[in-house]
C-alpha cells in the first residue's frame, strides 16, 4: 500500500538557504521527484547527504510533529527542523487510518509527551521511559502501530541489537500485510534486506535507486566480515 507515491518540490529552495547545496535538494531541482512504488522504501547513504533531512521534511509535510509522534502530537522542545517541508508536495493515493513518525534522536521527548498526556495504554500500558531504549522502540512498533498506516522511521536501528532488528522486521511484515507503508532512513545492512523493498542510495552526487547488494553498506560490511583482520590493519595502520 502506497499512501505517499511521489515526493517533489512545489517551489525551489533559494540559494541563500543552507539546504540549497544538499545533494537531495539538488536532485529534486534537477529530477523533480522521487517515486515510491513499494510498501517499504529505504533511504541509505553516508552521513550528511540529506537522508534524515528528507525523511523529516516528508513527515512534517504529511502533518506529523517534527520531533516525532502521530498527527495529534503537539509539542516542541527544540524547533530545529529544516524549512524543506515547506517546499515539498506529496502525491498521495489514499489517506492512512494510522500513522507515526519515529525520530530516534528526539524519541525521549516523544516518550515524555506520551506520559504527559496519559496515553501509555496505547503503548503497551507502560511508560516508554520504564523500558530500555530498544524495548521502547519495539513496544512502539508492536503496540502502537496498528496497520492501515504510514510509518516514517529515522534510523530505528540506533537502539536495537541485531536480534531485535529481526523482531522489528517481523512486525513490519505483519503491518505491510495490513496495508501499511514504511519510509525509513537507515544505516543498517540487516534492515535493508526487507523483501521487495525499494532502496535509494544518497551520495554527494545525488540519489539513485540501487539493489541491496550494490549498496555501499552491504559491500563494506561484507568485506569486513570476510576478513576483519585485514580491514582492521588497513583502518588502524599508522
FENSUL-V751289 format. One record per backbone hydrogen bond with DSSP energy under -1.0 kcal/mol. NH is the residue of the N-H (numbers start at 1). CO is the residue of the C=O. E is the energy in kcal/mol with one decimal. If there is no record, write none. Layout:
BEGIN
nh->[NH:NH]
co->[CO:CO]
e->[E:E]
END
This chain:
BEGIN
nh->[5:6:7:8:10:11:17:20:22:26:27:28:29:30:31:32:33:34:36:41:42:43:44:49:54:55:56:57:58:59:60:61:62:64:68:69:73:80:86:87:89:91:93:97:98:100:101:102:104:106:107:110:111:112:113:114:115:116:117:119:122:123:125:130:131:136:137:138:139:140:141:142:143:144:145:148:150:151:152:153:154:155:158:160:165:166:167:168:169:170:171:172:173:174:175:176:177:179:181:182:183:184:185:186:192:193:194:197:198:200:201:202:203:206:208:210:214:215:219:220:221:222:223:224:225:226:227:231:232:233:234:235:236:237]
co->[91:91:34:89:87:87:14:17:19:22:23:24:25:26:27:28:31:7:5:182:198:184:200:46:50:51:52:53:54:55:56:57:58:59:65:101:70:78:83:84:8:6:3:148:148:150:69:152:154:103:104:106:107:108:109:110:111:112:113:114:119:120:120:127:128:132:133:134:135:136:137:138:139:140:140:178:98:181:100:183:102:185:155:157:161:162:163:164:165:166:167:168:169:170:171:172:173:176:149:39:151:41:153:43:188:190:191:194:40:42:208:44:206:203:201:199:211:212:215:216:217:218:219:220:221:222:223:227:228:229:230:231:232:233]
e->[-2.7:-1.0:-2.1:-2.1:-3.0:-1.1:-1.8:-1.3:-1.8:-2.3:-2.5:-2.2:-2.4:-2.0:-3.9:-1.4:-1.4:-2.3:-2.4:-2.2:-3.4:-3.0:-2.8:-1.2:-2.4:-2.7:-2.5:-2.0:-2.7:-2.1:-2.7:-2.7:-1.7:-2.6:-1.7:-2.6:-1.5:-2.2:-1.5:-1.9:-2.8:-2.8:-1.2:-2.3:-1.5:-1.8:-2.1:-2.7:-1.5:-1.4:-1.2:-1.6:-2.7:-2.1:-1.9:-2.1:-1.8:-2.2:-2.2:-2.4:-1.4:-2.1:-1.8:-1.5:-1.2:-2.7:-1.6:-2.1:-2.6:-1.9:-1.9:-2.7:-2.2:-1.7:-1.4:-2.4:-1.7:-2.8:-2.5:-2.3:-3.1:-3.1:-1.6:-1.3:-2.0:-1.5:-1.4:-2.3:-2.5:-2.2:-2.0:-2.6:-2.1:-1.7:-2.2:-2.8:-1.9:-1.4:-2.5:-3.0:-2.1:-2.9:-2.4:-2.2:-1.7:-1.7:-1.7:-1.5:-2.8:-3.0:-2.9:-3.6:-2.6:-1.6:-1.6:-2.2:-1.3:-1.6:-2.1:-2.7:-2.1:-2.8:-2.2:-2.3:-2.6:-2.1:-1.4:-2.1:-2.9:-2.1:-1.9:-2.6:-3.0:-1.1]
END
